[in-house]
C-alpha cells in the first residue's frame, strides 16, 4: 500500500489556527451549519437541486462516491467483525478501497482549498466565514486520513509478515474507520449546503 498523502503539501493548511475544542462549530461536535451560513441553501433548497450545471453535478457525484466508499469499507469491516470474512479476505478487499478513498479525497480537498474556495470568496464575500469553516474541516479530516493511512499500512505489514498482532491491527483500522465516518459525513453535507447553491445561484466558477 503506497502512502498517497505527502504530508509536506499540507504544511500551509495545517499552519492555520484550529478552533478550540469547545467551539460548537468544530467538526468533531458540530451538528449542522449555523443559521447565518444557510442563506444560500434557503434560496435553493435541496429539493430544487435538479438540472444542475456540470460542475455542481460533478461535485455531488464526487461526494456520493466518498459516501459509497465509506459504506463499502464499513460493510467489509462489519463482515470481518461478524466472522463472515477472514483476515486475508479483509486485507485484500479493504486496502485497495482505502487507498483509492484516501487518494481521491485528498485530491478533492486540494482542488477545493486551492482553487474553488478562493474563487467562491471573490464571488460571494458574505459566505467567507462558511468557507473558512470548510477549510478548517479539511484540516480536521486530514488528521483522520493520516490515521487511516498509518493504520492501513500497519495492517498490511502485519498480514504480509504473518504477525500474530494482525487481528489487533485489523481491529484498529476498523475502529479508525468508524471514528472518521461521522466527521466526513457532516462535512460533506455542510459543504454541499454552501457550495451547490452558491455555484448554481451565483455562477462564474469553472
N, C-alpha and C positions, 0 to 999 in steps of 0.2 A: 504494500500500500504506500504510494508515494505521497509525501506531505504536499497538499495542494495550496497551503496558505503561507506565503512568505511573510513572516511577522514584521519584517522591516518596513514593508509597504504600508503598514497600519500605524507607524510611529506618529505621524501627524494627527491622525484621528484620535489615537489614544491619549495624546497630549491635552485634549480638550478637558476642561474641568467636568468631573462627574457630579451629578446632584447627590446630596446626602441621602442615605437610605430611608430617612423619614419623609422624603419627598413623595407625595401621593402620586406624582406623575412618573416616578421611577418605574421602569418596565417590570421589575420584579413584583410590584404591588398594584400597578395600575389596572383599573377595571374598564377603562374606556377613555375617550378624549374629553377634556373639559368643554363646556358649552361654547367658549369663545373660539374653539378650533373646529366647530361643527357647522359653521355658517355655510360652507360650500356644499356639504352633503345635504343640508336642509334645502338648498336651492336645487340640487339634483340628487334626490334620494336613490337608493339602490334599486328600487323597483322601476326606475326610469333609465337604468343603465342598459339601454337597448340601442343597437346600431352605433356603437362607439367607434371612434376613429381607430386607425390601425395601431397607433402607439398605445392608446388606453387599453384596447382589446388585448394586445400582446402583454401588457403589464399584468392584467388579470390572468392571462394564460400562464405566465411565469409563476405567479403566486399560487395558482391552482396546482402547478407542478410541484412546488415545495410542499404543499399540504399533502399531496398524494405520496410523495417520497417519505414524509414523516409517517404517514399511515402504513405504508408498506414495511418500514423498519419496525414500527411498533407491533405490527402483526407477526413479524418474524421473531422478535424477542419474546412476544407472548407465547408463540408456539414452543419456543425453546423452554421457557419457564414452565409450561404445562407438560413438558416431556414429549411433545409431538415432533420435535426436531432435535437431532443430536448436535454435538458441539461443532463438528466439522461442517454439518449442513448449515448451521447458523453462520459460521465463518464464511463459507463460500457464497452465501446468499446476501448477508447483510453488509459485508465490507465493500463490495462494488457499489451497492446502493448508497452507502455512507460516503464513499469517495466522490461520487457524482453529486450528491447533495451538497457537500462542502464546497466543491469547486463552483457549482452553479450559483449557490447563494453568495459566496464570497465575490464572485464576478459581478453579480447583480447589484450588490451593495456598493461596489467600487463605482459602477456606472451611475448609480443614483446619487451618491455623495459627491462624485467628481464632476458630473455633467448636469443631470436633471435638477437636482436641488438648487444649485446656483441660478439656473435659468428660471426656476419657479419663483425664487426670491425676487428676481427682477420683474417678473410678470405680475406677481401678487404679493407686494410687500406686507400686506396685512396678515398673511399667514406665516411670516418669518419665524415666529416663536413655535409654530407647529412643525415646521421643517427642522428647526433646531432640535426639537424633541425627537423627531425621527432619526436625526443624525446621532443623537445620544443612544437611541435604541440600537443603532448599528454597532456602537462600541460594546454595549452590553451583550449583544448577540455574538459578537466576535469572541468574547470570552467563552461562551458556550461552544462555539466552533472549535476553538483551541482545545478545550477539554475533550470534545468528541474526537478530534484528531489524535490526541495523545492516547486516549483510551482505546481507540481503534487500532492504533499501531501496537500498543501493549498486548491487546487480544490477538492480533495477527502473529506477533512474535511468539507468544505462548503456545498457540496452536501449532505453528510451524515447528517449534522445537519440542513439542510433546511435553511441555512443562506441566507439573502437577497443579500449578496455580491457574491453569487455563479457565476452568469454570468460574473462578473468582473474577478473572478479567472479563468474562462474558457478563457476569452479574453487574460489574462496574459499568461496562458500556451500556447495558440495558438501563441502569439507573440514571446515567447521564442523559441518555435519550429522553427518558421520562421527564427529567428536570428541565431540559431545553425546550420541549414542545410547547408548554403554555406561553412562554415568553415570545416565541416566534409567532404563534397564532395570534396573540394580542397585537404584536407589531404589524403583521400583515393586514389585519382588519383595520387598524387605525390608519395605517398608511393609505390604504385604499380610500378611506373616507375623506382624506385630504387630497390625494393625488388625482384620482379618477375624475371627480367633479372639476378640479382645477384645470386639468388638461382639456376637458370637454367644454367647459364654460368660457375659459379664457383663451385657449388655443396658443399657437405660437411656439410650441416646443416640438423639436424633432430629434 
